[in-house]
Amino acid sequence: MSRTDTSVVVVGGGIVGMAVARELAGSGNRVRVVEKETAVAAHQTGRNSGVIHSGLYYKPGSLKARLCVAGADSMKRFAADHGIAYDVPGKLVVATDDRQVGALRELQRRGDANGVPSTWLGPAEARAVEPHVRCVAALHVHSTGRVDYAAVTRTLADLVASQGGEVLLGRQVTWIDETSSGVVVGTDHGDLHADLLVNCAGLHSDRVARLGGLDPGVRIVPFRGEYHELDEAHADLVQGLVYPVPDPDLPFLGVHLTRGLDGTVHAGPNAVLAAAREGYGWTTVSGRDLLETVTWSGFRPLARTYWRTGAAEVARSVSRRRFAAALRRLVPELPTEALRPAPAGVRAQAIDRSGRLVDDFHFARSARQFHVLNAPSPAATASLEIARHVAAELGA
């Protein structure tokens, strides 16, 4: 197939799907994006804290490390080129007691291996950056930035259209049939014929893979990320981005504080198992989604391994006092009454059959299908590089 005559259907209108569509359309391919919502960036992309991650945390040599570091640079260039507001304030990762210093040193080692610059700070030096932080040591990660990922996604959609592609909103994929000559994508608004299909469906990516006849080997398990905001009277307690030392056994970064481009300070996310793939609140329950989670072979070993962690997350979820106490380990002056509920997000986390939380980006493919099966944070940061990776794998 020529690079200039391939037709591609991309499933999913989040930032990864739109980045892939733009990359393929820019190579002369005829691209159509299918998105079940009536707007792009409706789920993970539009419900995060807007951080351009540096690549500090990820195992050296992993796809996450390589694509995040490159993606941070390309995302900043994209924002600058297209007039999208962004900045690069850097962030502090703080050790709040001596037991965390070794893990902080390991983070700096990983960052050095990944090409991520950071500076080791003592308590007084950390307070010079964030006057209200309490710590025994900190890493100042200089390349961390902020951007509006929903605005990036809308710009990508405009670029796809300008390159002759289509973004088909309000269409849900219902079946997929791959043949030797192409792939047919059935939707609730008619069928689409293409040479290739790329699945970037996020929270539903494993289901789309199964519709295409693949056994993805993983199940998407939704974790709700619950946020609060600081009220205006206490927003000045945080000048930029303040993170704890994360648990190295989990792909989550812990409850942190991030000042957005608009000056709003987000606190979170807490991470609790959601009862629906689009379960943005405790009252949203999907019987199908919940049944698929608890009957997955990996769920029981996952629950056995992390039940204490899960119980602590639930306790923070139902108690604003506990949530604030976690934040006060970073900023002791932060009162409980400063917290205001903010919109939640849901992380599409792939779990394998053994109960392992899949840490790296994860893909699967057949002759005419390519499936992005694990792309939670830092996928937004890395989205332009994920798109290049997918295009290279397809040769399209």
Number of C-alpha atoms within 10 A of each C-alpha: 9 9 14 14 13 18 24 27 25 27 28 31 32 27 32 30 31 31 28 30 33 27 25 30 27 18 15 18 22 23 28 23 27 26 25 19 16 12 15 26 24 16 23 23 27 18 19 22 22 21 26 30 25 30 29 25 22 24 18 18 11 14 18 25 27 18 25 30 26 20 26 26 19 18 24 20 14 16 19 13 9 11 11 17 14 21 18 15 16 20 27 27 24 28 26 20 12 11 10 18 17 11 16 21 16 14 22 23 17 19 23 14 16 22 17 20 18 22 12 16 20 14 16 15 14 23 15 11 17 20 15 18 24 22 22 17 24 31 23 23 24 16 21 22 26 24 22 20 27 22 18 24 24 18 20 24 25 16 19 26 17 13 18 14 24 19 22 20 16 15 18 19 20 14 16 21 13 20 11 8 10 18 23 20 24 18 17 12 12 11 14 16 16 20 21 24 29 25 29 31 26 29 27 19 24 25 19 24 24 14 17 24 15 16 12 20 13 23 27 25 27 26 22 25 24 23 26 22 21 25 15 11 8 16 17 17 19 23 19 22 24 24 21 23 22 20 12 13 9 14 17 17 18 18 24 20 28 23 25 21 17 6 14 16 26 26 25 25 25 25 27 23 20 25 24 26 25 22 20 21 17 14 10 12 16 15 10 11 18 17 12 16 23 13 10 18 17 19 21 15 14 17 14 10 13 12 12 11 14 15 12 14 20 15 16 20 20 11 12 17 16 16 23 23 17 18 24 16 18 23 22 15 14 20 15 16 12 15 21 14 13 14 13 21 26 29 27 26 23 28 23 19 17 14 20 16 18 19 21 17 20 16 14 16 18 13 14 19 24 22 25 23 30 26 28 21 23 22 23 30 31 31 27 27 26 27 22 17 16 19 18 11 11 16 11 21
